[in-house]
Amino acid sequence: MSPPVDLARALQPRVPSPLQEARDDRFERCGATLLLKRDDLIHPELPGNKWRKLALNLEAAAGRAVLTFGGAYSNHLRATAAAGRLLGFPTIGVVRGDELAHRPLNPSLARCAADGMRLHFVDRATYRAKGSPEVLAGLLELFGDVEVIPEGGSNALAAQGCTALGREVRGLTDVAAVACGTGGTLAGLAAGLESGQRALGVPVLRGGFLGEAVAALQRDAFGGEAGRWSLDERFTFGGYARTTPELDAFAADFEERHGLPVERVYVAKLLFALVTLAQEGAFAPGTRVAAVITGTPDVPAGPSA
Ligand SMILES: *Cc1c(COP(=O)(O)O)cnc(C)c1O
């Protein structure tokens, strides 16, 4: 499915995003090639997978208000707020946590508010139950006729939108790898590849729930599992937005080698995983490995999920 034409005309996303070779001795040593799929360049305010995931959802909303969910540092909330300002529809962000604990707003939420997003704080128990009919009914009662998009923007339409990412790298890579939060991007990426290619997901959250989440998204979006994909769950570094001195040093070194600003919450873990796999001999000589650069390090990541 391609992005809706009028939205694409209004936002001018840079798609297909560029695919660049990154000469890296750690890949060259095993005869493999590292490619960077620069989804971070798609749009300055809706970078990466956030545009791909929102496009069909915004078309479905058809100008109605959009209500969605996120943590205090959610890239998805920021992208939704920016889309609302750029395209002229109201946005409501349901944020996990006590309002008082979030005042003053962190830079990420402050930007959402500046883009006109109405922020609605709910306690953790309510947030956990956000998919339940009771909580949803309460939100609809408060906010009226809104299009509800789930946390992280991942639903069937999001996965369908992300098939474009897979189609863009057909014939150009053997492995397409992406960092995963909710798994919507991986679900669509894998479905968009052609036979002979495979997708690799690197979860940044702990818990081991992602395989089932991706399979469920694919069933919703495509009627069954689609494409070849797998997960490597060894690279969470303690969980969402957590890091270690080793990961920080790795990211700084990668920035220096390749002149690529490395987003720390997702992209650093993906790149660390791929370099580790190369060093482990996981890629046969001749293998092309495309790392999807899903974001930019514009707002500093905070400690809360
Ligand atoms: C949201 C996000 C992801 C995760 O995408 P999912 O579809 O939730 O797995 C990866 N990288 C960046 C930079 C993101 O903002």
The ligand as a Tripos MOL2 file, in Angstrom:
@<TRIPOS>MOLECULE
LIG
   15    15     1     0     0
SMALL
NO_CHARGES

@<TRIPOS>ATOM
      1 C1          9.3440    4.2460   17.3870 C.3       1 LIG1
      2 C2         10.7520    3.9290   17.0210 C.ar      1 LIG1
      3 C3         11.1830    2.6050   16.7700 C.ar      1 LIG1
      4 C4         10.3260    1.3920   17.0370 C.3       1 LIG1
      5 O1          9.3110    1.1350   16.1200 O.3       1 LIG1
      6 P1          8.2330    0.0100   16.4400 P.3       1 LIG1
      7 O2          7.4100   -0.0350   15.2140 O.co2     1 LIG1
      8 O3          7.4570    0.4620   17.6400 O.co2     1 LIG1
      9 O4          8.9470   -1.2680   16.7180 O.co2     1 LIG1
     10 C5         12.4870    2.4200   16.3420 C.ar      1 LIG1
     11 N1         13.3380    3.4670   16.2060 N.ar      1 LIG1
     12 C6         12.9710    4.7390   16.4630 C.ar      1 LIG1
     13 C7         13.9790    5.8230   16.3330 C.3       1 LIG1
     14 C8         11.6700    5.0130   16.8830 C.ar      1 LIG1
     15 O5         11.3240    6.2750   17.1640 O.3       1 LIG1
@<TRIPOS>BOND
     1     1     2 1
     2     2     3 ar
     3     2    14 ar
     4     3     4 1
     5     3    10 ar
     6     4     5 1
     7     5     6 1
     8     6     7 2
     9     6     8 1
    10     6     9 1
    11    10    11 ar
    12    11    12 ar
    13    12    13 1
    14    12    14 ar
    15    14    15 1
@<TRIPOS>SUBSTRUCTURE
     1 LIG1         1 GROUP 0 **** ****
